[in-house]
Amino acid sequence: MSKAKILVVDDDAISLELMEAMLVPNGYEIITANDGSKAVAIIVEQKPDLILLDIMMPGLDGYSTLAKIKENKTISKIPVVMLTAMGYQLNKELALQIGAVGYITKPVDLAELLKTISRLLPAV
């Protein structure tokens, strides 16, 4: 049985390490990108099962990255969960309008994260 592959996109190296430390022991394969442009290229190439996407990043921010994912027919069906320090309702509504299927605020609660992932991915 193969592991579900999750792409974590965040410009903060510590956040990437933390997500990897939280998810790998729970049976997930993690790939990372530190900006939106790299993320889109990785998504097209590797077709992850799920994307965890930060909003506040230099260059291509999370909203723009999400829009690019949703515009590309070959990757538009991959579920995207926004993972951000921005907890405002407007930010959440915008992310969901663009096509995100979830919105988790930092600091990340592991139980909430795992519950969200298990809801979106078939059993690993």
N, C-alpha and C positions, 0 to 999 in steps of 0.2 A: 504494500500500500504506500503510495507516495504522499509526501507531506504537502500541505497547502502552502503555496508560495505567496508571501506578502511583501509588497514593496512599501518601504517607509521613506517618505520624502520630507526632509527637514534640513534647514541650513545650519542647525546647531548640532555639532558632533556629539555632545553629551546626550542630547535627546535621542539621537540615533542609537548610541550605545545602550541607553536605558531601555529603549523599545526592544532591541535585540535581546537584552538580558531578561526581559519580561516574557518574550514570545518564544524564543528557542526552546527553553525548558518545557513549554506547553505544546511542543510538537510541530511548530511551524518553521518553514524555511524562510529566512529573511534576506531580502536584498535591499540596498539602500541607495538613495540619491540625495545630493545636497542642494539641488536646485531644480526648478520646474522644467527647464529645457532638457537636462539630463534625464529627468524622470520620464518625459514623453518618449525619448529615444529608447530607454530601457523597457518601457511598457510595450512599445511596438515590437521590440526584439524578443523579450522574454515572456510576455503575456502572463503577468502574475494573476493569482486568483482574487486578490484584494489589494487595494491601495489605501494606505494611511497617509494623508496629505496635510502638511502644515499650511497655514494661510500666509503668515508674515515671513516672506523670503525676499531677498534682493533679486532684481531682474524679474523673472516670471513668477509672480506671486501665486498663491494657492488657487485663487479664483480663476486666474488666467490659465493656469495649468489644467484645472478641472474643465474649463471651457474647451481647451484643445483636445482633451481626452474625449469629451462628449461629441466633438465635431468629427472625430476620426472613426468611421464605421467599423474598422477592424478591432478597435479597443473600447468602443463606447459602452459596451455591456458590462465591462469589469466594474464591480462595485467600488465606490470611493467613499471613505469616511474621512471627514475633516477632523484634524487633531490639532487644536490650537489653544492658545492662552486667551483668545478673544471670546469671552462668554456672553456677548450681547445678543439679544434675540434677533436684531436686524442682521447681524453677521450670519447667524444660523439660517434665517429665512433665505438670505441671498444664496448661501451655499446649497440649500435644498432646491431652490429654484433652478440653479445652474445644473443640478443633477446629482449632488451628493446624496447618499443613502443613509448617512449618519453624521453626527457631530458630537465630538467628545472634547471637553475642555481640559487643559493642563492645569495643575499636575494630574496626570492620568491615574485613574483608579483602575487597578489591574482587574478586579472583578467585573467592572463595567465594560472594560475593553474586551475581555474574553467572552462576555455575554454577547456583545455586539458582533464579534467575529464569528462566534458559533451560530448566530442567527443568520449571518450572511453567507457562510460557507458550509458545504456539506461536511458531514463528519469525516475527520481525517483518519 
